[in-house]
Amino acid sequence: MKAATVWKLLGLAGAAGVAAGGVVVARDQRRRASLTPEQVRDRLHERLARAEDPQAGDEESGPVGGSA
C-alpha cells in the first residue's frame, strides 16, 4: 500500500472518530437539557445521600480490586 493511501485512510478514520465523538456529546447535551432544574436538584440530592451513606448505594461501587 502506498504511503499516500495510508495517510488518506488515517485521515478518514480520524474524521470518523471526531464525528462519532460529536454525536455522543450532542446526545448527552440533549439528555441533560431535557431535565428541569428541579429534576437536576433531586438527582444531586440523591447522589449526595449515596455519597454520605455507603450502605444506601450499590454494593458493587466499593473499592476497586476486591477484598484484601
Residue pairs with C-beta under 8 A, 6 or more apart in sequence:
35 43
49 56
50 56
50 57
51 57
